[in-house]
Amino acid sequence: MTPERSLHARSYRHRSTGQGLTEYIIIVALIAIAAIGVVGLFGGVVKSQFGAMAAALGGGNGAAAMTAATGLGNQAAGEAGQAATLDTYAGAAAE
C-alpha cells in the first residue's frame, strides 16, 4: 500500500466516525425536542405525573400529585368533549 493510499484510508475512517457521531447527536436532539413538545402540549397532567414519580422515587408520597394529575386529566377530557368554533378560540384569547 502506498503512503498516499494509507493516508487516504485513515482520513476516510476519521470522517466516517465523525459522521456517525454527528448523526447520533442529531437524533438525540430530535428526541429531546419531541419530549419537550409533549410535556408542553399536555401541560399540567404530565407535570403532575412527573412530580408523583419523582416523589415516589425519592421515598415520599406522590398521592397528592397523582390526584392533581387525575383532576387535570378529567378537566381536559371535559374540555375535549365540547364543540370548538372560532368563537370559542376568540373567547379564550380574550381571557
N, C-alpha and C positions, 0 to 999 in steps of 0.2 A: 504494500500500500504506500503510495507516495505521500510525502508530508502535506501537500496541499489537500489531498483527499481526506486524510485523517483529521485535519483541521476543520474541514467542511463537515465531516460526520459529527465531531464534537459540538460544533456550533449548532447543527440541526437538533441534536439531542437537547441542548440547553434551551433552545427556543421552544421545543415541544413541551418540555417540563414547565416552562413559564406560561405557555398557553393553557395547559391543564389547570394550573393554579388560578389563572385569571378566570377561567370558566367556573371553577369551584366557588370563587369569591362572588361572582355574579349570581350564581344560583342561591347562595346563602343570603345575599342581599335581597333577592326577589322574595324568598320565603319570609324574611323579616318584614318586608313591606306588606306582604299579604297578611301576616299575623297582626300587624298594627292596624291595617284596614278592617279586619274582622272585629277586633276589640273596639275600634271606633264606631263601627256600624251597629254592633249590638249593645254598646254602651254599658249601662248600669248593670245589666244582667251578668255579663261576662266579668265585669269588675268585682261584683259581689261574689261570684263563684271563685274567682282567683283569690279573693280575700279569705273565703272559707277554707280553701285548700291550703293557703299559707298558714292560717291559724291552726289547722289540723296538723300540718307538718311540724309546726313549732311546738306542738304539745298542748295547744289551747283548745278552746271550744269554738267551733265555727258555726254554731247553730244560728246565731243572730244574722250572720252574713248570708247563710242559706235561706233564711226566712225573707230577708230583703230581696234576694235573687228571685225567689218564688213570687213575691209580690210584684216585682218589676216585670217578670215574665207574664204574669196574669194581666197586668195593665197593658203590656204590648199586644197580647192576644186580643184583648178587648178593642184596642185601637185598630188592629188589623181587620176586624170584622166590620168596621164602619165604611160606608161608601165614601170614596175620596173624589172630590171635584176640584176645579180650580178655585172655587170659593173657600174650600177647606184650607188650601195652601195659602191663600191670601190672608185668611183669618189667623193662621198660625204665624205668618210672617209679621203681622201687625203686633203680636203679643210681645 
